[in-house]
């Protein structure tokens, strides 16, 4: 299932702080993400695809591949649901 929804881009006008606070000026919504969520967003912004993101996180954290894949999938669904990303 590694392909997820890519290619995907973070919305251009999305404001992000270093602490994981996100602000969508298009509709005024704000969100907080944990450090791993922020890392995923930064990896998407840098142009990494799903396989590269999964590989990066597998190297950095002690988690099994299937659990990580599900967590990434769920997080990307949340980003899509809140319209913080768009298909590239």
KOLDRENNU-577894 format. One record per residue (C-alpha): x, y, z; residue in three letters; residue number from 0; chain. Coordinates in nm, 4 decimals, padded with zeros to 6 digits. Layout:
<atoms>
+----------+----------+----------+--------+-----+--------+
|        u |        v |        w | residu | num | chaine |
+----------+----------+----------+--------+-----+--------+
|        X |        Y |        Z |    Ala | NUM |      A |
...
+----------+----------+----------+--------+-----+--------+
</atoms>
This chain:
<atoms>
+----------+----------+----------+--------+-----+--------+
|        u |        v |        w | residu | num | chaine |
+----------+----------+----------+--------+-----+--------+
|  00.0000 |  00.0000 |  00.0000 |    Unk |   0 |      A |
|  00.3040 |  00.2360 |  00.0048 |    Unk |   1 |      A |
|  00.1765 |  00.4605 | -00.2795 |    Unk |   2 |      A |
| -00.0905 |  00.6372 | -00.0694 |    Unk |   3 |      A |
| -00.2123 |  00.9531 | -00.2458 |    Unk |   4 |      A |
|  00.1055 |  01.0779 | -00.4077 |    Unk |   5 |      A |
|  00.1988 |  01.2933 | -00.5757 |    Unk |   6 |      A |
|  00.0720 |  01.5322 | -00.3106 |    Unk |   7 |      A |
|  00.1669 |  01.8891 | -00.2224 |    Unk |   8 |      A |
|  00.1164 |  02.0948 |  00.0910 |    Unk |   9 |      A |
| -00.0987 |  02.4006 |  00.0188 |    Unk |  10 |      A |
|  00.1200 |  02.6979 | -00.0731 |    Unk |  11 |      A |
| -00.0363 |  02.9418 |  00.1726 |    Unk |  12 |      A |
| -00.0299 |  02.7058 |  00.4721 |    Unk |  13 |      A |
|  00.1618 |  02.8705 |  00.7571 |    Unk |  14 |      A |
|  00.3648 |  02.6368 |  00.9791 |    Unk |  15 |      A |
|  00.5608 |  02.7007 |  01.2945 |    Unk |  16 |      A |
|  00.8624 |  02.4998 |  01.4084 |    Unk |  17 |      A |
|  00.6502 |  02.3651 |  01.6935 |    Unk |  18 |      A |
|  00.3809 |  02.2090 |  01.4715 |    Unk |  19 |      A |
|  00.1190 |  02.4834 |  01.4684 |    Unk |  20 |      A |
| -00.0513 |  02.5019 |  01.1261 |    Unk |  21 |      A |
| -00.2682 |  02.7883 |  01.0044 |    Unk |  22 |      A |
| -00.4722 |  02.7825 |  00.6847 |    Unk |  23 |      A |
| -00.5342 |  03.1476 |  00.5927 |    Unk |  24 |      A |
| -00.7779 |  03.0384 |  00.3229 |    Unk |  25 |      A |
| -01.0425 |  02.9467 |  00.5790 |    Unk |  26 |      A |
| -00.8936 |  03.0542 |  00.9138 |    Unk |  27 |      A |
| -00.8575 |  02.6978 |  01.0483 |    Unk |  28 |      A |
| -00.5654 |  02.6138 |  01.2722 |    Unk |  29 |      A |
| -00.4230 |  02.2793 |  01.3772 |    Unk |  30 |      A |
| -00.1459 |  02.1356 |  01.5892 |    Unk |  31 |      A |
|  00.0551 |  01.8328 |  01.4835 |    Unk |  32 |      A |
|  00.3029 |  01.6303 |  01.6828 |    Unk |  33 |      A |
|  00.6739 |  01.6283 |  01.5882 |    Unk |  34 |      A |
|  00.6354 |  01.3249 |  01.3609 |    Unk |  35 |      A |
|  00.3373 |  01.4844 |  01.1835 |    Unk |  36 |      A |
|  00.5459 |  01.7974 |  01.1324 |    Unk |  37 |      A |
|  00.8291 |  01.5833 |  00.9975 |    Unk |  38 |      A |
|  00.5927 |  01.4164 |  00.7482 |    Unk |  39 |      A |
|  00.4689 |  01.7573 |  00.6314 |    Unk |  40 |      A |
|  00.8264 |  01.8798 |  00.5885 |    Unk |  41 |      A |
|  00.9151 |  01.5667 |  00.3914 |    Unk |  42 |      A |
|  00.6150 |  01.6218 |  00.1624 |    Unk |  43 |      A |
|  00.7217 |  01.9857 |  00.1163 |    Unk |  44 |      A |
|  01.0710 |  01.8714 |  00.0200 |    Unk |  45 |      A |
|  00.9194 |  01.6594 | -00.2577 |    Unk |  46 |      A |
|  00.9614 |  01.3142 | -00.1068 |    Unk |  47 |      A |
|  00.7219 |  01.0437 | -00.2152 |    Unk |  48 |      A |
|  00.5466 |  00.7984 |  00.0154 |    Unk |  49 |      A |
|  00.8161 |  00.5311 | -00.0101 |    Unk |  50 |      A |
|  01.0905 |  00.7812 |  00.0775 |    Unk |  51 |      A |
|  00.8899 |  00.9190 |  00.3703 |    Unk |  52 |      A |
|  00.8291 |  00.5691 |  00.5015 |    Unk |  53 |      A |
|  01.1996 |  00.4835 |  00.4636 |    Unk |  54 |      A |
|  01.3103 |  00.8005 |  00.6406 |    Unk |  55 |      A |
|  01.0775 |  00.7383 |  00.9341 |    Unk |  56 |      A |
|  01.1663 |  00.3677 |  00.9577 |    Unk |  57 |      A |
|  01.5327 |  00.4647 |  00.9941 |    Unk |  58 |      A |
|  01.4569 |  00.7287 |  01.2572 |    Unk |  59 |      A |
|  01.2045 |  00.5507 |  01.4796 |    Unk |  60 |      A |
|  01.1628 |  00.2059 |  01.6318 |    Unk |  61 |      A |
|  00.8369 |  00.1058 |  01.4658 |    Unk |  62 |      A |
|  00.7348 | -00.1841 |  01.2471 |    Unk |  63 |      A |
|  00.6748 | -00.1206 |  00.8799 |    Unk |  64 |      A |
|  00.3035 | -00.2106 |  00.8718 |    Unk |  65 |      A |
|  00.2156 |  00.0104 |  01.1689 |    Unk |  66 |      A |
|  00.4107 |  00.3013 |  01.0223 |    Unk |  67 |      A |
|  00.2426 |  00.2623 |  00.6851 |    Unk |  68 |      A |
| -00.1018 |  00.2694 |  00.8467 |    Unk |  69 |      A |
| -00.0088 |  00.5737 |  01.0568 |    Unk |  70 |      A |
|  00.1200 |  00.7639 |  00.7511 |    Unk |  71 |      A |
| -00.1927 |  00.6686 |  00.5563 |    Unk |  72 |      A |
| -00.4181 |  00.7895 |  00.8399 |    Unk |  73 |      A |
| -00.2232 |  01.1150 |  00.8766 |    Unk |  74 |      A |
| -00.2407 |  01.1872 |  00.5031 |    Unk |  75 |      A |
| -00.6155 |  01.1205 |  00.5111 |    Unk |  76 |      A |
| -00.6459 |  01.3761 |  00.7908 |    Unk |  77 |      A |
| -00.4474 |  01.6326 |  00.5900 |    Unk |  78 |      A |
| -00.6721 |  01.5731 |  00.2886 |    Unk |  79 |      A |
| -00.9911 |  01.5913 |  00.4944 |    Unk |  80 |      A |
| -00.8877 |  01.9317 |  00.6310 |    Unk |  81 |      A |
| -00.7800 |  02.0475 |  00.2834 |    Unk |  82 |      A |
| -00.4200 |  02.1103 |  00.3870 |    Unk |  83 |      A |
| -00.2836 |  01.9241 |  00.0848 |    Unk |  84 |      A |
| -00.3752 |  01.8913 | -00.2787 |    Unk |  85 |      A |
| -00.2926 |  01.6399 | -00.5467 |    Unk |  86 |      A |
|  00.0123 |  01.7497 | -00.7473 |    Unk |  87 |      A |
+----------+----------+----------+--------+-----+--------+
</atoms>
